[in-house]
Amino acid sequence: MQDFNERLGFSINKVGLVVLVGDTVRQSTPSTPHHQTTATPSDADTGAGDTTHRARQRNSDTDKNKLDRVKWKLKKIAKHTHDKALRSEAMQELHDSVDVDETEDFLGSKAPNVIGPMDTYANKINPEEALKKGKGKKVDLNDIVRKDRILACHKFISRWAYKTSIPFHALEDDSFKMMLEVIGQFGTGLPPPTRYSLSDPLLKLEVERTKSLLKKNEKEWKEIGCSIMTDAWSDRKRRGIMNLCVNSKMCTVFLSSKECSSEAHTSQHIYDYVESCIKQVGPEHVVQVVTDNATNNMGAAKLLKEKRPTICWTSCATHTINLMLEGIGGLPRFKKILDQAKKLTIFIYAHHKTLAMMRHYTKKREIIRPGVTRFASAFLTLQSLSEKKSN
């Protein structure tokens, strides 16, 4: 145990503090018991006592820094040991579930290939090219021969997806397929990215990549123009958020967003935010600005018309229809029927037996439940009840 401690570069003193081992091991002295009597320093010794106290304080800070370094070193060693144990466990499970050929060892059981400078040019990691080659093949004989091995790999992928609550449709994304291809081309021993690298450097690289992909959209904006769409909403924490999107023939692109919980959503505030987006895209490329019919948005439209008369401010068609249905639903002729539909829906979903009976006779089809702010959902609820009336 002493040899192990010396190799790690730390030791444990009498009072249990871990300190680095240098040329000599300095041990902290236990504190003086309460029943012992200590001498009271005289006034002449006060200066010397302060100097000694500061020296002890510096030594204490040095010990604390050394202790922090040792803790960091121990965590690093423990993480490396844990990762190594995980790889060993995975390889053992793979060997137990798959028959390994004598002439060809399975994943990672043989020593990884040595990578040299020429691999940068000769063996580039290019998943897109490999995926293109795989398209058009109806039957892959290798998959049939290696089906047990593929099943073993899929078990680990599914276990990770179940444990981390990954949606199943994420496995159908092209980026996931490219990730598997990249890992296969890299070979064994690929270290996973750290949380810091995912949250900072890798995120910045992906942002730059996304910006480079938007150059095609920016080129289209210059050729045929674009529309700016803005909306305000609240998240689950009731934080007010405004976002801006740019729509064109190619697609809709998210441009920016900001939290505005502490700011009033006045017409001037909305206009300033939209104006900043127009300057970013280019005033000569913007055809119209699309928002809902709220009063503050209409005020922002007037401010924009005064400064940029060539840009139209268009009301959202969906919000317009929603307001029309709100007015229709407020008429006495329809209000009574809508209230009855809401009460019936609430009653069914509030009782387990009636809900189970409804799902049994409708073959597990649900009723469209009315929303809080979307008035069109009330009419959709009526339509849903009418369709299930025969059941």
N, C-alpha and C positions, 0 to 999 in steps of 0.2 A: 504493500500500500504506500510505503514511503517513497519507493522508486516511482510509482505512478504519479504521486503528487509532485515529485521533482521534475518529471517529464512535462507535466502540465504547466509548471512554473508557478505553483502556489503552495502554501502550507497553512496549517491551522495552529494558532497559538493557544495559550492556556485559557483565554477567556472566550475562545470560539470564533475569533475574527480571522477571516481569510486574508492574507497579505502575500504580495509577490515575493518570490525567492530571488534575492540578488546574490551578492558576494557573501552576505551574512543574512540570517533570518532574524528580523527584529520582532520581538514579542511584546504585546501590550501588557502593562502591569495592571493587575486587578485593582479596583478602587479600594480605598481605605475603608474598613468597616466603621460603622457608626459609633461603636463603643471605644475606639481608639482616640487619643487626644492628640491634636496637631498643634504645632507651635504657631503663635500669632506673629506675623512679620512686623518689624518696626517701621517707622517712617523712612528711615534711611534705606531700608531694603525694598521700598515700594517700587522704585524704578527698575531694579533688577527683577522684581517679581513680575512686572508687566512685560518685560522683555522675554522672560521665561514662558509666560502665558501665551504671548504671540507665537513663540517658537513651537510650543505644543499645539497651538491652533493650526499652524502651517503643516506640522507633521500629521495632524488629524485629517486635514484636507487631502494631503498626499495619500494617506491610507485609504480614504474614501474613493479617490480616483482609481487607485490600484484595485480596490475591491470591485468597482464598476467594470473595469477592464476584464477582471477575472470572471465576473458574472457573464459578460458578453461572450468571452471565450468559451465558457462552459455551455452556454446556450447554443453556440455555433457547433460545438462538438456533439451535443445531444441531438441537434437537428440532423447533422450528417449521419450519425448512428441510426436515427429513426428512418431516414430516407433509405439507407442501405438495407435496413431490416425489411422495409416495405418491398424493395426490389427483390430481395431474396425470397420473401413470402410469395410474391407474384410469380416468380420463376418456378418455385416449388409447386404452386397450384397449377401452372401451365404444364409442367412435366407430369403431374399426377393425372391430368385430364386428357393429355395428348400423347400418342405414341411417337417417340422421337426416333428418327432414322439413325442408323449407325454412321452413315456417310454424311448426313446433314443434320447438324444440331439445330435446335429451335431458337426462337428469338432471345438474343442476349446471353445464351448459355456459352457461346464461344466468345473469344476475345474480340472486341470491336476493331474495325479496320482502322489502321493508322492514317490520319489525315495530314497531308503535306501541303505546301504552297501551291502545287499544281492543281490540287482539287478545287481551288478557287475558280479556275478556268475550265478544267476538264469535266468536273462533276458538280456543275451548278445545280442548286436546288430550284427547280422550276415545276411547281405542281400543275400549272395550267396546261403545259405541254403534255404531261402525263395523263391528265384527265381527257384531253382531246383525243389522244391515242386510244383511250378506253371506250370512246363513244362508237356506236355502230356494231359492237361485238354482241352477238346474240347469246353465245355460250362460251364461257371461259373455262377451259378444261382444268386450269390450275385451281380455280375455285372449287371444282368438284373433288379434285384430289386432296385439297387442303381444307375441306369443309370442317373437319374437327378443329383445326387450328383457328380457322376464322371464327367458329363458334366460341372458342376459348377467349379470343380477343374481344368479341362482342359482349361477352359476359362482363368483362372489366369496364367496357364503355357503358353498358346499361347500369352497372352498379354505381358508377360515378354519376350518371344522370339521375338515378333514383335518390341517391344520397344528397345531392345538391339541388334537387327540385328543378331540373332542367326540363322545359316543355318539350314534348316529343317532336313537335314540328321543327324545333331547332336542328334536329339531326338531318332534316331534308335541305337545309340551307347549303348553298354552294361553298360558303366559307368553311363550313365544318368538313366537307369533303376535301377541300384544299388543305386543311389542317392535317387530316389523316395522311394525305399524300406527302406533305412536307416532313412529317414525323417519320414516315417510312423511308424517305430518301435520306434523312439524316442518319438513321440507324439507331443502335442502342445507346443508352446513357444520356439521353437528352434531359437536361435539368429543367424543371418547370419554372416559369417566370414568377418573380416575387410579387407581393402585393404592391410594393413601392413602384416597381417597374411597370405594372399594369396601370397604376394611378397617375404616373407622371411621364416618364420618358416614352414608353410605348404609346400612351394616349396622345402625346404631342405628335409622334410620328404618324399615327392614324389620322389625326386632324389635318396634317399637311397632305397626306395622301388623298383625303376626301376633298380638300381644296383643289388639288390638281385634277381630280375627276370632274369638278364643276366647270372646268374651262370650256367643255363642249356646250354646257348650258349657257355660259356667258356669251359664247359666240352666237348662239341662237337668239339670245336677248337683243343683241345688236342688229341682227338681221330682220326679225319679225316683231320684236317688242315683247313685253311681258306684263303681268298683272301682279300687284302687291296685295297680299291678303293679311289682315291683322285681326286678332281676337284676344280677349281677356278672359281668364278663367281662374278658378281657385283649386288648389290641390287638397289632399286629405288633411293637411295641417292648416287649412284655411289661409294659405298664403296667396296673395294676388299676383298673377303672372301674366305678362303680355308677351305675345310672340308674333313674329313676322315671317311670312313665307312668300316665295316668288314662284308664280305659276306661269308656265309657258306650254307650248305644244308638246315638248318632249316629256316633261314631268313637273311635279311640284317640289321645290327645294326649300328646306328650312334654312332661314338666314340668321335669325338671332332671337333671343328672348331675354327678359329681365324681370326681376322681382320688384313689384311696386306696391307692396303692402303698406308702406309708410307714406305713400303719395296718393293724393286724390286723383281719380280718373277724370280730370277735367278735359275740356276740348283742347286747351292749349298743350296739355301734357301729351295727349294722343297725337296731336299734330306734330309736335317736336320729334316724337319717336318715329313717326312715318316719314317725316322730312329727312331724318338721318339715314333711313333706308333708301330713300330716293336718291340721295347724294352718293350712297355706296354703289347702287346699281347703275346710276347714270340717268339724269332727268330725261334725256332724249330717247331712252329705251323704255320708259314706263308709259303704258297706255292708260291704265286705270288703277284705282285703289278700291278694294272690296272689303266692306265691313258690314256689321249688322245695322239695324235701324234705331239704335239707342240715341237718346237726345245728345249725349256728349259727342258721339261720332258724327252726328249731323252738324254740330258746331265746328268740329274739326274739318269737315268738308268745306264749310264756308271759308275758313282760314286758308285752306289749300287752294281754293278757287281764286282767291285774291292774289296769291303769289305765283301760282302755276295754273293759268287758265287752260292750258292744253291738256292737262291730265284730268280725267273724269273720276268722280267719286261715286261708285256703284254700290247699291244696297244688296245684301246677300239675298238670293232668291229663296233659299231654305228658311231663313228667318222671316222673310215676308209672308211666305205660305203659313208658317207657324203662327204669325200674328193674325192672319185671316181666319185660321181655324179656331184661335182663341176667341175671336169675335163671334164666330158662328156658334161655338160651344156655350157662349154666354146667353144665347137666346133661350127664352123659356121653353120653346118647343123641343130643344135638344138638351138643355141643361138637366131636366129631370131624368132622361134616359141615361145620360152619361153618369149621373150620380148613382143610379141604380146599378150600372155596370161596375163602377168602382166598389160599391158595397158588396156586390156578389163576389168579385175577385178577392177582396180582402177576407171575406168569410171563408172561401174555399181554402186559401193558403194559410189561414189561421187555425185550421182544424186538421189534424192528421188523417182522420178517417175519411173526411170528405175529399181531401187532397189525394189520398190513395185511390179512392173510388174514381175520381175524375181521371187520374192517370191510367187506371185500368181500362176504362171505356174509351178513352181517346188514344190508346196505344202509346202512352207516355209522352204525348204532345202537351206542351205547356201553353198557358194563356199569356198573351202579351200584357204585361202589367203596366198600368199608367205611370208615366214619369212625373216628376215634380214640376219641371219647367217646360218640357216639350209637350205642347198641347195636342200635337198630332198623335201622340201615343194613346190618348183617350179614344180617338176614333179607330185606331188600330186594335184597341182592346175590344170595341164593339164588333169589329170584323172577325176577330179571333173567336169571340163567344158565339157569333152567328155560324161560323164554320163547324164548331163542335156541338151545336145544338142538336143535330141529328143523332149524335152518339149517346 
